[in-house]
């Protein structure tokens, strides 16, 4: 019994050491990529703040008024203030699930992408969509359909800011949750559809791909039912985001696929290059080059070698058989 416990403990320790070694190796590779691509990643993250600042700015221009006639509002009953959290909960699940999935190469053996390169792609899609969104919601301000954006609500209008600092701080996260005026098109759907499209291309589980599209549809219905957006905001997001992702993806260089045994993405160090050169020279001097090592005993037909005993058709023809 004691021997069994000791054996299992050693196995557990070995697995933990292997996992730690794998995490360290993956972290080293990703850090090299981060040092090389940090400018683009930082630009994408900074633009997330700019997008939030623009949404805060349009709130100062928002004029509450009667809710516009909307087909989605006619079909879907309003969730109300008490159940408005359902939409945000579904979005949080989608967001966190995607973020965790992008870091799975640090732990699992199956790898199809580099996390740094994937997030650079994600941010490129988000920025392109958010630029279009800023242009549209500043072009035309619609009266917000959400309960806190309607006439009579204290949050429907923002008082004139006392300083530039007040605007720059954007009152996060309350200013984001209770924003008004940034309607066309839905920011929640931008993130959701970009995440779904990314997993559709780089994910490996067919069931998860189908589930992600189902969650995107459910998220769309919940956004309308919670009156966070008009139906047009969601509809425009569906075709705009998909088209933007399609065209931007074609312009970006394709990411290296890590499943096919492709050559390493990072350049070899000087020591690694010298080590490989010495190894190749050693094989050549000993007569163990790649070509010689690949030779194997083959049967003979009329004094000529054939591959693994399979007669070549030309050989048979020349022998008159």
C-alpha positions as CSV (number, residue, x, y, z in Angstrom):
1,X,0.0,0.0,0.0
2,X,2.8,2.4,0.9
3,X,4.6,1.5,-2.3
4,X,1.4,2.3,-4.3
5,X,1.0,5.7,-2.6
6,X,4.6,6.6,-3.2
7,X,4.3,5.6,-6.9
8,X,1.2,7.7,-7.4
9,X,2.8,10.6,-5.6
10,X,5.8,10.4,-7.9
11,X,3.6,10.3,-10.9
12,X,1.7,13.3,-9.7
13,X,4.9,15.2,-9.1
14,X,6.2,14.2,-12.5
15,X,3.0,15.5,-14.2
16,X,3.3,18.8,-12.3
17,X,6.9,19.2,-13.3
18,X,6.1,18.5,-16.9
19,X,3.2,21.0,-16.9
20,X,5.4,23.7,-15.3
21,X,8.2,23.0,-17.8
22,X,5.6,23.4,-20.6
23,X,4.2,26.6,-19.2
24,X,7.7,28.1,-18.9
25,X,8.7,27.1,-22.5
26,X,5.5,28.5,-23.9
27,X,5.9,31.7,-21.9
28,X,9.4,32.2,-23.2
29,X,8.2,31.9,-26.8
30,X,5.3,34.2,-26.3
31,X,7.5,36.8,-24.5
32,X,9.8,36.8,-27.5
33,X,6.8,37.5,-29.8
34,X,5.5,40.1,-27.4
35,X,8.8,42.0,-27.5
36,X,8.6,42.0,-31.2
37,X,4.9,42.9,-31.7
38,X,4.2,45.0,-28.6
39,X,3.6,48.2,-30.5
40,X,0.7,46.9,-32.5
41,X,-0.8,45.3,-29.4
42,X,-0.5,48.5,-27.4
43,X,-2.1,50.5,-30.2
44,X,-5.0,48.1,-30.2
45,X,-5.4,48.4,-26.4
46,X,-5.1,52.2,-26.5
47,X,-7.9,52.4,-29.1
48,X,-10.2,50.5,-26.8
49,X,-9.9,53.5,-24.5
50,X,-10.4,55.9,-27.4
51,X,-13.6,54.0,-28.3
52,X,-14.8,54.3,-24.7
53,X,-14.0,58.0,-24.8
54,X,-16.0,58.5,-28.0
55,X,-19.0,56.6,-26.5
56,X,-18.7,58.9,-23.4
57,X,-18.6,62.0,-25.6
58,X,-21.7,61.1,-27.6
59,X,-23.6,60.8,-24.3
60,X,-23.1,64.5,-23.8
61,X,-25.0,65.0,-27.1
62,X,-27.8,62.6,-26.3
63,X,-31.3,64.0,-26.3
64,X,-33.9,61.7,-24.7
65,X,-37.2,61.3,-26.6
66,X,-39.9,58.8,-27.4
67,X,-38.7,55.3,-28.2
68,X,-38.7,54.7,-32.0
69,X,-41.0,52.1,-33.5
70,X,-39.1,48.8,-33.7
71,X,-40.0,45.4,-35.0
72,X,-37.9,43.6,-32.4
73,X,-39.6,45.5,-29.6
74,X,-43.0,44.4,-31.0
75,X,-41.9,40.7,-31.1
76,X,-39.8,40.4,-27.9
77,X,-41.1,41.3,-24.5
78,X,-39.0,43.7,-22.5
79,X,-36.9,42.1,-19.8
80,X,-37.1,45.2,-17.7
81,X,-34.6,46.7,-15.2
82,X,-34.8,43.7,-12.9
83,X,-33.8,41.1,-15.5
84,X,-31.5,43.3,-17.6
85,X,-28.5,41.5,-16.1
86,X,-29.2,38.4,-18.2
87,X,-27.8,40.0,-21.4
88,X,-24.7,41.1,-19.6
89,X,-24.2,37.7,-18.0
90,X,-24.3,35.9,-21.3
91,X,-21.8,38.4,-22.8
92,X,-19.5,38.0,-19.8
93,X,-19.6,34.2,-20.3
94,X,-18.7,34.6,-24.0
95,X,-15.9,37.1,-23.3
96,X,-14.3,35.1,-20.5
97,X,-14.5,31.8,-22.3
98,X,-12.8,33.3,-25.4
99,X,-10.0,34.9,-23.3
100,X,-9.3,31.6,-21.5
101,X,-9.3,29.7,-24.8
102,X,-6.7,32.0,-26.3
103,X,-4.3,31.0,-23.5
104,X,-4.8,27.3,-23.7
105,X,-1.5,26.7,-25.7
106,X,0.2,27.4,-22.4
107,X,-1.2,24.2,-20.9
108,X,-2.5,21.8,-23.5
109,X,-0.4,19.9,-26.0
110,X,-2.7,20.7,-29.0
111,X,-1.6,24.1,-30.3
112,X,-2.8,25.8,-33.5
113,X,-1.7,29.4,-32.9
114,X,0.5,31.7,-30.9
115,X,-1.5,33.7,-28.3
116,X,0.3,37.0,-29.0
117,X,-0.3,36.7,-32.8
118,X,-3.9,35.7,-32.2
119,X,-4.6,38.8,-30.0
120,X,-3.0,41.0,-32.5
121,X,-5.5,39.7,-35.1
122,X,-8.4,40.1,-32.7
123,X,-7.5,43.7,-31.9
124,X,-7.1,44.5,-35.6
125,X,-10.7,43.3,-36.2
126,X,-12.0,45.2,-33.2
127,X,-10.3,48.5,-34.1
128,X,-11.6,48.3,-37.7
129,X,-15.2,47.7,-36.6
130,X,-15.0,50.3,-33.8
131,X,-13.8,53.0,-36.2
132,X,-16.9,52.4,-38.3
133,X,-19.1,52.4,-35.1
134,X,-17.8,55.7,-33.9
135,X,-18.5,57.3,-37.3
136,X,-22.1,56.0,-37.4
137,X,-23.2,56.9,-33.8
138,X,-21.7,60.4,-34.1
139,X,-23.4,60.9,-37.5
140,X,-26.9,60.4,-36.1
141,X,-27.9,60.4,-32.4
142,X,-31.0,58.3,-31.7
143,X,-33.0,58.5,-28.5
144,X,-31.9,55.6,-26.3
145,X,-34.4,52.8,-25.8
146,X,-32.9,51.6,-22.5
147,X,-34.7,52.6,-19.2
148,X,-31.9,54.9,-18.0
149,X,-31.9,56.8,-21.4
150,X,-35.6,57.6,-21.5
151,X,-37.2,60.9,-20.7
152,X,-37.4,61.6,-17.0
153,X,-34.3,59.6,-16.1
154,X,-31.4,61.4,-14.4
155,X,-28.9,59.4,-16.4
156,X,-30.4,60.3,-19.8
157,X,-28.4,63.5,-20.0
158,X,-24.9,64.3,-18.8
159,X,-24.3,67.6,-17.1
160,X,-21.6,69.9,-18.7
161,X,-18.2,68.6,-17.6
162,X,-16.3,70.8,-15.1
163,X,-12.9,69.9,-16.6
164,X,-11.2,67.9,-19.4
165,X,-10.1,65.3,-16.8
166,X,-13.7,64.5,-16.0
167,X,-14.2,63.6,-19.7
168,X,-11.0,61.6,-20.0
169,X,-11.7,59.5,-17.0
170,X,-15.0,58.3,-18.7
171,X,-16.4,57.3,-15.3
172,X,-15.4,53.7,-15.8
173,X,-17.2,51.3,-15.4
174,X,-20.4,53.1,-14.5
175,X,-20.1,55.5,-17.5
176,X,-19.8,52.5,-19.9
177,X,-22.7,50.5,-18.4
178,X,-25.1,53.5,-18.2
179,X,-24.1,55.2,-21.5
180,X,-26.6,56.6,-23.9
181,X,-26.4,57.6,-27.6
182,X,-23.8,55.1,-28.8
183,X,-26.4,52.9,-30.6
184,X,-25.5,52.1,-34.2
185,X,-24.1,49.6,-34.1
186,X,-23.9,47.3,-31.1
187,X,-20.5,47.1,-29.4
188,X,-21.5,43.9,-27.6
189,X,-22.2,42.3,-31.0
190,X,-18.8,43.5,-32.3
191,X,-16.9,41.6,-29.6
192,X,-19.2,38.6,-29.8
193,X,-19.0,38.2,-33.6
194,X,-15.3,38.8,-33.7
195,X,-14.7,36.1,-31.0
196,X,-17.0,33.7,-32.8
197,X,-15.3,34.2,-36.2
198,X,-11.9,33.8,-34.6
199,X,-12.9,30.5,-33.0
200,X,-14.5,29.4,-36.2
201,X,-11.2,29.6,-38.0
202,X,-8.7,28.6,-35.3
203,X,-10.8,26.5,-32.9
204,X,-10.8,22.7,-33.2
205,X,-14.1,21.6,-31.6
206,X,-17.0,21.4,-34.0
207,X,-19.6,21.4,-31.2
208,X,-18.1,24.5,-29.6
209,X,-18.2,26.2,-33.0
210,X,-21.9,25.5,-33.4
211,X,-22.5,26.5,-29.8
212,X,-20.7,29.8,-30.3
213,X,-23.0,30.8,-33.2
214,X,-26.0,29.8,-31.1
215,X,-24.8,32.0,-28.3
216,X,-24.3,34.9,-30.7
217,X,-27.9,34.6,-31.8
218,X,-29.1,34.4,-28.2
219,X,-27.0,37.4,-27.3
220,X,-28.6,39.3,-30.2
221,X,-32.1,38.6,-29.0
222,X,-31.3,39.4,-25.4
223,X,-29.8,42.8,-26.4
224,X,-33.1,43.7,-28.1
225,X,-35.2,42.3,-25.3
226,X,-33.3,44.2,-22.7
227,X,-33.8,47.4,-24.8
228,X,-30.0,48.2,-24.8
229,X,-30.2,48.7,-28.6
230,X,-32.7,48.9,-31.4
231,X,-33.0,46.0,-33.7
232,X,-31.3,47.9,-36.5
233,X,-28.2,48.2,-34.3
234,X,-27.9,44.4,-34.0
235,X,-28.7,43.8,-37.7
236,X,-26.1,46.2,-38.9
237,X,-23.6,44.6,-36.6
238,X,-24.2,41.2,-38.0
239,X,-23.3,42.1,-41.6
240,X,-20.8,44.8,-40.9
241,X,-18.6,42.8,-38.5
242,X,-18.6,39.7,-40.7
243,X,-17.7,41.8,-43.8
244,X,-15.0,43.7,-41.9
245,X,-13.5,40.5,-40.5
246,X,-13.5,38.9,-44.0
247,X,-11.7,41.8,-45.8
248,X,-9.2,42.6,-43.0
249,X,-8.4,38.9,-42.5
250,X,-7.5,38.6,-46.2
251,X,-5.2,41.6,-45.9
252,X,-3.3,40.3,-42.9
253,X,-0.5,37.8,-43.2
254,X,-1.7,34.3,-42.3
255,X,-0.6,33.0,-38.9
256,X,1.8,30.0,-38.8
257,X,0.0,26.7,-38.1
258,X,1.6,24.9,-35.2
259,X,-0.1,21.6,-35.8
260,X,1.7,20.7,-39.0
261,X,5.3,20.5,-37.7
262,X,6.1,23.8,-39.4
263,X,9.6,25.3,-38.8
264,X,9.9,27.4,-35.6
265,X,8.6,30.9,-35.8
266,X,11.5,32.5,-33.9
267,X,14.9,32.6,-35.5
268,X,17.6,30.2,-34.2
269,X,20.2,31.6,-31.9
270,X,23.9,31.6,-32.8
271,X,24.6,28.6,-30.6
272,X,21.7,26.6,-32.0
273,X,22.9,27.3,-35.5
274,X,26.5,26.3,-34.7
275,X,25.2,23.2,-32.9
276,X,23.1,22.1,-35.9
277,X,26.0,22.8,-38.3
278,X,28.4,20.7,-36.3
279,X,25.9,17.9,-36.1
280,X,25.4,17.9,-39.9
281,X,29.2,17.9,-40.5
282,X,29.6,15.0,-38.1
283,X,27.0,13.0,-40.0
284,X,28.7,13.7,-43.3
285,X,32.2,12.7,-42.0
286,X,30.8,9.5,-40.6
287,X,28.9,8.7,-43.8
288,X,25.6,9.1,-42.1
289,X,24.1,11.9,-44.2
290,X,20.4,12.1,-44.7
291,X,20.6,10.4,-48.1
292,X,22.8,7.5,-46.9
293,X,20.8,7.0,-43.8
294,X,17.6,6.7,-45.9
295,X,19.0,3.9,-48.0
296,X,17.7,0.5,-47.0
297,X,18.0,-3.1,-48.2
298,X,16.0,-3.6,-51.4
299,X,15.3,-6.8,-53.4
300,X,17.0,-7.1,-56.8
301,X,15.4,-7.8,-60.2
302,X,18.0,-8.4,-63.0
303,X,20.6,-6.7,-61.0
304,X,18.6,-3.5,-60.3
305,X,17.1,-2.3,-57.0
306,X,13.3,-1.9,-56.7
307,X,11.4,-0.2,-53.8
308,X,10.3,-2.7,-51.1
309,X,9.9,-5.5,-53.6
310,X,7.3,-3.7,-55.7
311,X,8.2,-4.2,-59.4
312,X,8.3,-1.0,-61.3
313,X,6.1,-1.1,-64.4
314,X,9.0,0.0,-66.7
315,X,11.2,-2.8,-65.4
316,X,8.6,-5.4,-66.2
317,X,8.1,-3.9,-69.6
318,X,11.8,-4.0,-70.4
319,X,12.0,-7.7,-69.4
320,X,9.1,-8.6,-71.7
321,X,6.9,-9.8,-68.8
